[in-house]
């Protein structure tokens, strides 16, 4: 069976629910990342969360005792802004989202617009209002292309689950009458972006995460090896339910990050 596993020359690692819950580091997350740096196994932190810039994500990790730099981080906001900029350079964009998404749009040379935008770009927005929903829906009906950073319905936080970008997207899809272009996991758009950043092919890269529908489906669709960690959304109790919903299976299941580190140590390419 080992011979049939994809090569492990690099890792794409989820954040929320995998390395931390809200502001709380998951046990052994710091030791795992320290080990990857020590052994020089390439990796990127790949997150569907569009709310923070790579610099802010790295700073958050550092505050938790996890060594990080902005260049380690690939966000759905970066991939979304790049996608729109490549498709329509200088396009006008109505953003439903937070500061990280706004900064990514600006960095890509796109124009923020409240009136008659070319695109409605939607991510998580914890200050979302009915007025903002109304504007977005009217823009979509007016011909704007709808792009959604990620489909996560729920996110783990410090004190329990909270609605994700997919929950806001459910309203926009219903009222706007348009299926969005999906950027984040499990879409191939974020995968392609992340693989370019790490400089590897899918068949030599493994995806690590806690969510069957996003992280594991993301890796499986691309032909990566996948490791599900039972540290966040997916637990031993709901594993079979989420596997059925995702219609795929992880290559490996690890109960915790110490077990994950041991597996990587045994299977990494040297």
Secondary structure, DSSP 8 states (H G I E B T S, - for coil): -GGGS---SEEEE--BTTTEETTEE-TTHHHHHHHHHHHT-EEEEEE---SS-HHHHHHHHHHTT----GGGEEEHHHHHHHHHHHHSTT-EEEEES-HHHHHHHHHTT-EE-SSS-SEEEE---TT--HHHHHHHHHHHHTT-EEEES---SEEEETTEEEE-HHHHHHHHHHHH----EE-STTSHHHHHHHHHHHT--GGGEEEEES-IIIIIHHHHHHT-EEEEETTSS--TTTHHHHHHHHT---SEEESSHHHHHHHHHHH---
